[in-house]
Structure formats: structure tokens, C-alpha cells
Amino acid sequence: MIERVSIAEIKLLSHDSPFFSPGAMTFFSSRLPKHGWRNGDAVWFYTSEQVSGGERRWTLRHLNARTGKIDTVGEFQQYATAAKARRAVEDAVHNNLG
């Protein structure tokens, strides 16, 4: 069953992963959406990063809810717009690509 999950829930599912640490978030100038999507133990969300003053781009992420492990899906900063990243999340959750 596909369900919407808040970023707060995703952070809890990540078992305090350093992925969400203030240092990492600041270094990459990361921004998070309000929610992601869950299909079973697979959770998808996107992040945006602006590295070294470059342009802001978006990255698709996968979280294994059992292990708390977060992986990049595809390439880091693969998407030029938030809309493209959202479509990638929707495709991943509906096709259970985790």
C-alpha cells in the first residue's frame, strides 16, 4: 500500500542517519520536501542541493525502512527541477523500484 510520509517520519525511519545531520545539510545547502512516499519497506523522497554556490539541483533518494539505510537513486543532482524530481519519486513508488 502506498502512503504519504512526512520528512519527520522519514528522519525517524533513518535511525538517526548522519544523512540528516546539521553539518551535512549545511555543507550541501540541502532542502527537503514536506513529505515522501512509502510502499512497504521502501520510502522515496527527493532532496535539493546547491554545492559550492553552483545551481540548485535535485536528487532522488531511497530509504529502506527496515535498515534505515538511505541511498541515492540514479545520479547525484540528476534533476534540474523539483517537478522532475517529484515525477521520479512518483514513478519509483508506483513501480516499487527499491
N, CA, C and O atoms as a Tinker XYZ file with bonds, in Angstrom:
   392  protein
     1  N      0.846000   -1.176000    0.000000    73     2
     2  CA     0.000000    0.000000    0.000000    64     1     3
     3  C      0.894000    1.243000    0.000000    63     2     4     5
     4  O      1.835000    1.339000    0.788000    81     3
     5  N      0.600000    2.166000   -0.865000    73     3     6
     6  CA     1.356000    3.410000   -0.966000    64     5     7
     7  C      0.769000    4.418000    0.009000    63     6     8     9
     8  O     -0.442000    4.634000    0.054000    81     7
     9  N      1.651000    5.031000    0.788000    73     7    10
    10  CA     1.197000    6.049000    1.735000    64     9    11
    11  C      2.181000    7.209000    1.777000    63    10    12    13
    12  O      3.380000    7.034000    1.558000    81    11
    13  N      1.665000    8.371000    2.055000    73    11    14
    14  CA     2.476000    9.568000    2.203000    64    13    15
    15  C      3.099000    9.575000    3.593000    63    14    16    17
    16  O      2.430000    9.248000    4.572000    81    15
    17  N      4.373000    9.944000    3.688000    73    15    18
    18  CA     5.054000   10.026000    4.977000    64    17    19
    19  C      5.759000   11.377000    5.079000    63    18    20    21
    20  O      6.333000   11.873000    4.109000    81    19
    21  N      5.703000   11.952000    6.261000    73    19    22
    22  CA     6.334000   13.252000    6.463000    64    21    23
    23  C      7.856000   13.095000    6.528000    63    22    24    25
    24  O      8.370000   12.005000    6.780000    81    23
    25  N      8.551000   14.184000    6.301000    73    23    26
    26  CA    10.008000   14.157000    6.431000    64    25    27
    27  C     10.395000   13.823000    7.869000    63    26    28    29
    28  O     11.405000   13.155000    8.091000    81    27
    29  N      9.616000   14.270000    8.841000    73    27    30
    30  CA     9.893000   13.915000   10.242000    64    29    31
    31  C      9.848000   12.398000   10.420000    63    30    32    33
    32  O     10.695000   11.831000   11.111000    81    31
    33  N      8.859000   11.733000    9.798000    73    31    34
    34  CA     8.774000   10.271000    9.871000    64    33    35
    35  C      9.952000    9.621000    9.160000    63    34    36    37
    36  O     10.491000    8.620000    9.632000    81    35
    37  N     10.350000   10.187000    8.027000    73    35    38
    38  CA    11.487000    9.645000    7.281000    64    37    39
    39  C     12.756000    9.740000    8.128000    63    38    40    41
    40  O     13.561000    8.809000    8.158000    81    39
    41  N     12.927000   10.855000    8.806000    73    39    42
    42  CA    14.094000   11.001000    9.684000    64    41    43
    43  C     14.086000    9.938000   10.776000    63    42    44    45
    44  O     15.133000    9.372000   11.090000    81    43
    45  N     12.925000    9.658000   11.359000    73    43    46
    46  CA    12.830000    8.609000   12.383000    64    45    47
    47  C     13.152000    7.239000   11.798000    63    46    48    49
    48  O     13.846000    6.440000   12.428000    81    47
    49  N     12.653000    6.966000   10.601000    73    47    50
    50  CA    12.907000    5.677000    9.953000    64    49    51
    51  C     14.376000    5.495000    9.587000    63    50    52    53
    52  O     14.844000    4.368000    9.420000    81    51
    53  N     15.102000    6.609000    9.462000    73    51    54
    54  CA    16.517000    6.530000    9.076000    64    53    55
    55  C     17.426000    6.193000   10.256000    63    54    56    57
    56  O     18.644000    6.112000   10.097000    81    55
    57  N     16.846000    5.999000   11.426000    73    55    58
    58  CA    17.619000    5.616000   12.621000    64    57    59
    59  C     18.727000    6.623000   12.905000    63    58    60    61
    60  O     19.875000    6.242000   13.136000    81    59
    61  N     18.385000    7.900000   12.889000    73    59    62
    62  CA    19.347000    8.971000   13.176000    64    61    63
    63  C     20.543000    8.957000   12.227000    63    62    64    65
    64  O     21.681000    9.170000   12.645000    81    63
    65  N     20.279000    8.709000   10.973000    73    63    66
    66  CA    21.331000    8.695000    9.957000    64    65    67
    67  C     22.064000   10.037000    9.906000    63    66    68    69
    68  O     21.444000   11.092000   10.042000    81    67
    69  N     23.382000    9.992000    9.710000    73    67    70
    70  CA    24.121000   11.243000    9.544000    64    69    71
    71  C     23.710000   11.996000    8.281000    63    70    72    73
    72  O     24.075000   13.158000    8.102000    81    71
    73  N     22.960000   11.343000    7.418000    73    71    74
    74  CA    22.447000   11.976000    6.205000    64    73    75
    75  C     21.720000   13.276000    6.537000    63    74    76    77
    76  O     21.848000   14.262000    5.812000    81    75
    77  N     20.958000   13.281000    7.631000    73    75    78
    78  CA    20.165000   14.448000    8.015000    64    77    79
    79  C     20.867000   15.332000    9.055000    63    78    80    81
    80  O     20.239000   16.226000    9.623000    81    79
    81  N     22.141000   15.097000    9.309000    73    79    82
    82  CA    22.836000   15.889000   10.319000    64    81    83
    83  C     22.920000   17.354000    9.888000    63    82    84    85
    84  O     22.985000   17.653000    8.695000    81    83
    85  N     22.917000   18.252000   10.850000    73    83    86
    86  CA    23.028000   19.677000   10.506000    64    85    87
    87  C     24.264000   19.981000    9.669000    63    86    88    89
    88  O     24.207000   20.813000    8.764000    81    87
    89  N     25.383000   19.316000    9.963000    73    87    90
    90  CA    26.606000   19.550000    9.199000    64    89    91
    91  C     26.462000   19.168000    7.737000    63    90    92    93
    92  O     26.864000   19.919000    6.848000    81    91
    93  N     25.887000   17.999000    7.489000    73    91    94
    94  CA    25.688000   17.551000    6.109000    64    93    95
    95  C     24.683000   18.446000    5.381000    63    94    96    97
    96  O     24.879000   18.804000    4.220000    81    95
    97  N     23.612000   18.796000    6.080000    73    95    98
    98  CA    22.589000   19.643000    5.464000    64    97    99
    99  C     23.166000   21.018000    5.106000    63    98   100   101
   100  O     22.841000   21.574000    4.057000    81    99
   101  N     24.008000   21.555000    5.965000    73    99   102
   102  CA    24.623000   22.858000    5.709000    64   101   103
   103  C     25.656000   22.770000    4.586000    63   102   104   105
   104  O     25.682000   23.625000    3.700000    81   103
   105  N     26.497000   21.752000    4.619000    73   103   106
   106  CA    27.550000   21.606000    3.613000    64   105   107
   107  C     26.972000   21.589000    2.202000    63   106   108   109
   108  O     27.505000   22.235000    1.299000    81   107
   109  N     25.885000   20.850000    2.016000    73   107   110
   110  CA    25.269000   20.734000    0.695000    64   109   111
   111  C     24.158000   21.754000    0.459000    63   110   112   113
   112  O     23.521000   21.738000   -0.595000    81   111
   113  N     23.917000   22.640000    1.425000    73   111   114
   114  CA    22.788000   23.584000    1.345000    64   113   115
   115  C     21.510000   22.822000    0.987000    63   114   116   117
   116  O     20.729000   23.247000    0.136000    81   115
   117  N     21.321000   21.688000    1.659000    73   115   118
   118  CA    20.209000   20.780000    1.352000    64   117   119
   119  C     18.869000   21.354000    1.769000    63   118   120   121
   120  O     18.744000   22.051000    2.775000    81   119
   121  N     17.887000   21.039000    0.970000    73   119   122
   122  CA    16.495000   21.349000    1.285000    64   121   123
   123  C     15.687000   20.073000    1.112000    63   122   124   125
   124  O     15.988000   19.231000    0.267000    81   123
   125  N     14.658000   19.955000    1.933000    73   123   126
   126  CA    13.824000   18.752000    1.930000    64   125   127
   127  C     12.384000   19.121000    1.611000    63   126   128   129
   128  O     11.928000   20.207000    1.969000    81   127
   129  N     11.666000   18.232000    0.944000    73   127   130
   130  CA    10.235000   18.467000    0.734000    64   129   131
   131  C      9.480000   18.227000    2.039000    63   130   132   133
   132  O     10.078000   17.822000    3.036000    81   131
   133  N      8.194000   18.470000    2.038000    73   131   134
   134  CA     7.388000   18.244000    3.240000    64   133   135
   135  C      7.125000   16.767000    3.492000    63   134   136   137
   136  O      6.903000   16.357000    4.631000    81   135
   137  N      7.151000   15.969000    2.428000    73   135   138
   138  CA     6.856000   14.548000    2.586000    64   137   139
   139  C      7.510000   13.726000    1.480000    63   138   140   141
   140  O      8.019000   14.256000    0.492000    81   139
   141  N      7.475000   12.413000    1.687000    73   139   142
   142  CA     7.889000   11.441000    0.689000    64   141   143
   143  C      6.780000   10.406000    0.595000    63   142   144   145
   144  O      5.680000   10.609000    1.110000    81   143
   145  N      7.077000    9.306000   -0.062000    73   143   146
   146  CA     6.079000    8.251000   -0.253000    64   145   147
   147  C      6.659000    6.913000    0.145000    63   146   148   149
   148  O      7.841000    6.641000   -0.067000    81   147
   149  N      5.808000    6.076000    0.727000    73   147   150
   150  CA     6.217000    4.752000    1.178000    64   149   151
   151  C      5.393000    3.684000    0.481000    63   150   152   153
   152  O      4.181000    3.819000    0.315000    81   151
   153  N      6.077000    2.615000    0.075000    73   151   154
   154  CA     5.441000    1.428000   -0.486000    64   153   155
   155  C      6.109000    0.249000    0.208000    63   154   156   157
   156  O      7.198000   -0.170000   -0.182000    81   155
   157  N      5.458000   -0.284000    1.232000    73   155   158
   158  CA     6.063000   -1.347000    2.038000    64   157   159
   159  C      7.239000   -0.792000    2.825000    63   158   160   161
   160  O      7.112000    0.217000    3.518000    81   159
   161  N      8.384000   -1.455000    2.716000    73   159   162
   162  CA     9.580000   -1.007000    3.424000    64   161   163
   163  C     10.386000    0.017000    2.627000    63   162   164   165
   164  O     11.409000    0.508000    3.105000    81   163
   165  N      9.939000    0.337000    1.434000    73   163   166
   166  CA    10.653000    1.280000    0.577000    64   165   167
   167  C     10.038000    2.674000    0.691000    63   166   168   169
   168  O      8.828000    2.848000    0.545000    81   167
   169  N     10.885000    3.650000    0.952000    73   167   170
   170  CA    10.446000    5.034000    1.079000    64   169   171
   171  C     11.247000    5.872000    0.084000    63   170   172   173
   172  O     12.472000    5.771000    0.017000    81   171
   173  N     10.546000    6.695000   -0.684000    73   171   174
   174  CA    11.216000    7.566000   -1.649000    64   173   175
   175  C     10.932000    9.013000   -1.317000    63   174   176   177
   176  O      9.835000    9.381000   -0.897000    81   175
   177  N     11.959000    9.823000   -1.517000    73   175   178
   178  CA    11.823000   11.263000   -1.360000    64   177   179
   179  C     12.916000   11.896000   -2.214000    63   178   180   181
   180  O     13.778000   11.197000   -2.745000    81   179
   181  N     12.880000   13.191000   -2.341000    73   179   182
   182  CA    13.954000   13.873000   -3.053000    64   181   183
   183  C     14.548000   14.941000   -2.145000    63   182   184   185
   184  O     13.929000   15.392000   -1.182000    81   183
   185  N     15.757000   15.320000   -2.486000    73   183   186
   186  CA    16.422000   16.421000   -1.803000    64   185   187
   187  C     16.896000   17.396000   -2.869000    63   186   188   189
   188  O     17.027000   17.035000   -4.039000    81   187
   189  N     17.150000   18.619000   -2.462000    73   187   190
   190  CA    17.827000   19.530000   -3.382000    64   189   191
   191  C     19.103000   19.983000   -2.710000    63   190   192   193
   192  O     19.164000   20.156000   -1.493000    81   191
   193  N     20.118000   20.169000   -3.528000    73   191   194
   194  CA    21.418000   20.576000   -3.044000    64   193   195
   195  C     21.962000   21.689000   -3.937000    63   194   196   197
   196  O     21.665000   21.767000   -5.129000    81   195
   197  N     22.758000   22.532000   -3.322000    73   195   198
   198  CA    23.448000   23.590000   -4.049000    64   197   199
   199  C     24.895000   23.536000   -3.577000    63   198   200   201
   200  O     25.225000   24.064000   -2.516000    81   199
   201  N     25.745000   22.906000   -4.354000    73   199   202
   202  CA    27.109000   22.646000   -3.945000    64   201   203
   203  C     28.029000   23.778000   -4.401000    63   202   204   205
   204  O     28.041000   24.155000   -5.573000    81   203
   205  N     28.791000   24.307000   -3.458000    73   203   206
   206  CA    29.804000   25.343000   -3.742000    64   205   207
   207  C     29.254000   26.513000   -4.547000    63   206   208   209
   208  O     29.918000   27.019000   -5.451000    81   207
   209  N     28.047000   26.938000   -4.219000    73   207   210
   210  CA    27.468000   28.096000   -4.892000    64   209   211
   211  C     26.980000   27.828000   -6.300000    63   210   212   213
   212  O     26.568000   28.757000   -6.996000    81   211
   213  N     27.018000   26.585000   -6.733000    73   211   214
   214  CA    26.526000   26.230000   -8.067000    64   213   215
   215  C     25.012000   26.295000   -8.110000    63   214   216   217
   216  O     24.368000   26.763000   -7.171000    81   215
   217  N     24.455000   25.821000   -9.207000    73   215   218
   218  CA    22.995000   25.853000   -9.329000    64   217   219
   219  C     22.348000   24.798000   -8.436000    63   218   220   221
   220  O     22.940000   23.751000   -8.175000    81   219
   221  N     21.159000   25.070000   -7.981000    73   219   222
   222  CA    20.397000   24.127000   -7.163000    64   221   223
   223  C     19.846000   23.049000   -8.076000    63   222   224   225
   224  O     19.236000   23.333000   -9.106000    81   223
   225  N     20.077000   21.780000   -7.669000    73   223   226
   226  CA    19.568000   20.627000   -8.416000    64   225   227
   227  C     18.987000   19.620000   -7.432000    63   226   228   229
   228  O     19.190000   19.747000   -6.225000    81   227
   229  N     18.267000   18.622000   -7.934000    73   227   230
   230  CA    17.512000   17.688000   -7.106000    64   229   231
   231  C     17.998000   16.260000   -7.309000    63   230   232   233
   232  O     18.447000   15.875000   -8.389000    81   231
   233  N     17.892000   15.480000   -6.219000    73   231   234
   234  CA    18.377000   14.102000   -6.186000    64   233   235
   235  C     17.285000   13.192000   -5.641000    63   234   236   237
   236  O     16.645000   13.521000   -4.642000    81   235
   237  N     17.069000   12.054000   -6.285000    73   235   238
   238  CA    16.110000   11.044000   -5.837000    64   237   239
   239  C     16.777000   10.173000   -4.775000    63   238   240   241
   240  O     17.914000    9.733000   -4.946000    81   239
   241  N     16.065000    9.930000   -3.684000    73   239   242
   242  CA    16.585000    9.132000   -2.567000    64   241   243
   243  C     15.657000    7.966000   -2.253000    63   242   244   245
   244  O     14.442000    8.052000   -2.429000    81   243
   245  N     16.250000    6.884000   -1.790000    73   243   246
   246  CA    15.513000    5.700000   -1.354000    64   245   247
   247  C     15.949000    5.357000    0.063000    63   246   248   249
   248  O     17.142000    5.300000    0.358000    81   247
   249  N     14.982000    5.132000    0.928000    73   247   250
   250  CA    15.237000    4.727000    2.308000    64   249   251
   251  C     14.650000    3.339000    2.512000    63   250   252   253
   252  O     13.486000    3.093000    2.194000    81   251
   253  N     15.463000    2.437000    3.043000    73   251   254
   254  CA    14.976000    1.126000    3.439000    64   253   255
   255  C     14.475000    1.270000    4.870000    63   254   256   257
   256  O     15.272000    1.474000    5.786000    81   255
   257  N     13.169000    1.166000    5.071000    73   255   258
   258  CA    12.564000    1.408000    6.382000    64   257   259
   259  C     12.970000    0.346000    7.419000    63   258   260   261
   260  O     12.875000    0.593000    8.621000    81   259
   261  N     13.415000   -0.814000    6.968000    73   259   262
   262  CA    13.854000   -1.840000    7.915000    64   261   263
   263  C     15.250000   -1.549000    8.455000    63   262   264   265
   264  O     15.517000   -1.732000    9.643000    81   263
   265  N     16.137000   -1.094000    7.570000    73   263   266
   266  CA    17.535000   -0.905000    7.972000    64   265   267
   267  C     17.885000    0.554000    8.273000    63   266   268   269
   268  O     18.864000    0.828000    8.967000    81   267
   269  N     17.096000    1.476000    7.760000    73   267   270
   270  CA    17.393000    2.898000    7.931000    64   269   271
   271  C     18.393000    3.429000    6.926000    63   270   272   273
   272  O     18.765000    4.601000    6.981000    81   271
   273  N     18.836000    2.575000    6.001000    73   271   274
   274  CA    19.848000    2.973000    5.022000    64   273   275
   275  C     19.218000    3.843000    3.927000    63   274   276   277
   276  O     18.161000    3.521000    3.385000    81   275
   277  N     19.898000    4.951000    3.621000    73   275   278
   278  CA    19.461000    5.862000    2.569000    64   277   279
   279  C     20.443000    5.763000    1.410000    63   278   280   281
   280  O     21.656000    5.845000    1.604000    81   279
   281  N     19.910000    5.587000    0.203000    73   279   282
   282  CA    20.729000    5.527000   -0.999000    64   281   283
   283  C     20.288000    6.592000   -1.987000    63   282   284   285
   284  O     19.127000    7.003000   -2.006000    81   283
   285  N     21.224000    7.028000   -2.801000    73   283   286
   286  CA    20.914000    7.877000   -3.943000    64   285   287
   287  C     20.462000    6.963000   -5.064000    63   286   288   289
   288  O     21.100000    5.943000   -5.326000    81   287
   289  N     19.375000    7.309000   -5.728000    73   287   290
   290  CA    18.877000    6.540000   -6.865000    64   289   291
   291  C     19.240000    7.327000   -8.112000    63   290   292   293
   292  O     18.852000    8.487000   -8.255000    81   291
   293  N     19.981000    6.702000   -9.013000    73   291   294
   294  CA    20.462000    7.427000  -10.187000    64   293   295
   295  C     21.684000    8.241000   -9.802000    63   294   296   297
   296  O     22.487000    7.825000   -8.968000    81   295
   297  N     21.812000    9.399000  -10.416000    73   295   298
   298  CA    22.968000   10.259000  -10.184000    64   297   299
   299  C     22.665000   11.345000   -9.159000    63   298   300   301
   300  O     21.529000   11.807000   -9.054000    81   299
   301  N     23.673000   11.745000   -8.414000    73   299   302
   302  CA    23.558000   12.877000   -7.501000    64   301   303
   303  C     23.235000   14.117000   -8.326000    63   302   304   305
   304  O     23.893000   14.385000   -9.331000    81   303
   305  N     22.230000   14.869000   -7.906000    73   303   306
   306  CA    21.769000   16.094000   -8.570000    64   305   307
   307  C     21.344000   15.837000  -10.021000    63   306   308   309
   308  O     21.601000   16.656000  -10.903000    81   307
   309  N     20.706000   14.720000  -10.254000    73   307   310
   310  CA    20.305000   14.308000  -11.601000    64   309   311
   311  C     19.215000   15.191000  -12.196000    63   310   312   313
   312  O     19.136000   15.326000  -13.417000    81   311
   313  N     18.373000   15.794000  -11.360000    73   311   314
   314  CA    17.194000   16.500000  -11.857000    64   313   315
   315  C     17.371000   18.012000  -11.789000    63   314   316   317
   316  O     17.805000   18.559000  -10.775000    81   315
   317  N     17.026000   18.668000  -12.885000    73   315   318
   318  CA    17.199000   20.120000  -12.991000    64   317   319
   319  C     16.076000   20.895000  -12.315000    63   318   320   321
   320  O     16.236000   22.079000  -12.019000    81   319
   321  N     14.939000   20.244000  -12.066000    73   319   322
   322  CA    13.811000   20.939000  -11.440000    64   321   323
   323  C     13.165000   20.058000  -10.372000    63   322   324   325
   324  O     13.284000   18.833000  -10.393000    81   323
   325  N     12.484000   20.714000   -9.446000    73   323   326
   326  CA    11.748000   19.979000   -8.411000    64   325   327
   327  C     10.639000   19.149000   -9.040000    63   326   328   329
   328  O     10.359000   18.042000   -8.580000    81   327
   329  N     10.003000   19.671000  -10.088000    73   327   330
   330  CA     8.917000   18.941000  -10.750000    64   329   331
   331  C      9.424000   17.619000  -11.325000    63   330   332   333
   332  O      8.742000   16.600000  -11.217000    81   331
   333  N     10.598000   17.622000  -11.927000    73   331   334
   334  CA    11.163000   16.383000  -12.472000    64   333   335
   335  C     11.510000   15.411000  -11.354000    63   334   336   337
   336  O     11.325000   14.203000  -11.500000    81   335
   337  N     12.007000   15.926000  -10.248000    73   335   338
   338  CA    12.322000   15.065000   -9.104000    64   337   339
   339  C     11.047000   14.466000   -8.517000    63   338   340   341
   340  O     11.027000   13.290000   -8.154000    81   339
   341  N      9.985000   15.261000   -8.421000    73   339   342
   342  CA     8.700000   14.738000   -7.911000    64   341   343
   343  C      8.177000   13.624000   -8.807000    63   342   344   345
   344  O      7.683000   12.608000   -8.316000    81   343
   345  N      8.285000   13.811000  -10.115000    73   343   346
   346  CA     7.836000   12.761000  -11.043000    64   345   347
   347  C      8.665000   11.490000  -10.869000    63   346   348   349
   348  O      8.129000   10.385000  -10.953000    81   347
   349  N      9.964000   11.638000  -10.629000    73   347   350
   350  CA    10.816000   10.473000  -10.395000    64   349   351
   351  C     10.400000    9.732000   -9.123000    63   350   352   353
   352  O     10.396000    8.501000   -9.094000    81   351
   353  N     10.049000   10.482000   -8.067000    73   351   354
   354  CA     9.564000    9.866000   -6.827000    64   353   355
   355  C      8.272000    9.105000   -7.100000    63   354   356   357
   356  O      8.120000    7.960000   -6.675000    81   355
   357  N      7.352000    9.736000   -7.801000    73   355   358
   358  CA     6.066000    9.085000   -8.103000    64   357   359
   359  C      6.275000    7.817000   -8.916000    63   358   360   361
   360  O      5.628000    6.803000   -8.653000    81   359
   361  N      7.164000    7.858000   -9.898000    73   359   362
   362  CA     7.451000    6.682000  -10.709000    64   361   363
   363  C      8.062000    5.571000   -9.852000    63   362   364   365
   364  O      7.684000    4.405000   -9.970000    81   363
   365  N      9.002000    5.944000   -8.997000    73   363   366
   366  CA     9.670000    4.944000   -8.153000    64   365   367
   367  C      8.697000    4.277000   -7.195000    63   366   368   369
   368  O      8.706000    3.054000   -7.056000    81   367
   369  N      7.864000    5.062000   -6.537000    73   367   370
   370  CA     6.949000    4.483000   -5.544000    64   369   371
   371  C      5.892000    3.604000   -6.212000    63   370   372   373
   372  O      5.517000    2.567000   -5.665000    81   371
   373  N      5.416000    4.003000   -7.370000    73   371   374
   374  CA     4.379000    3.204000   -8.045000    64   373   375
   375  C      4.945000    1.936000   -8.689000    63   374   376   377
   376  O      4.228000    0.953000   -8.872000    81   375
   377  N      6.222000    1.966000   -9.026000    73   375   378
   378  CA     6.851000    0.792000   -9.641000    64   377   379
   379  C      7.684000    0.011000   -8.642000    63   378   380   381
   380  O      8.338000   -0.970000   -8.996000    81   379
   381  N      7.656000    0.459000   -7.371000    73   379   382
   382  CA     8.372000   -0.202000   -6.266000    64   381   383
   383  C      9.797000   -0.553000   -6.676000    63   382   384   385
   384  O     10.200000   -1.717000   -6.668000    81   383
   385  N     10.547000    0.483000   -7.034000    73   383   386
   386  CA    11.900000    0.298000   -7.549000    64   385   387
   387  C     12.952000    0.067000   -6.492000    63   386   388   389
   388  O     14.136000   -0.024000   -6.818000    81   387
   389  N     12.557000   -0.034000   -5.225000    73   387   390
   390  CA    13.543000   -0.149000   -4.149000    64   389   391
   391  C     14.214000   -1.473000   -4.043000    63   390   392
   392  O     15.059000   -1.669000   -3.170000    81   391
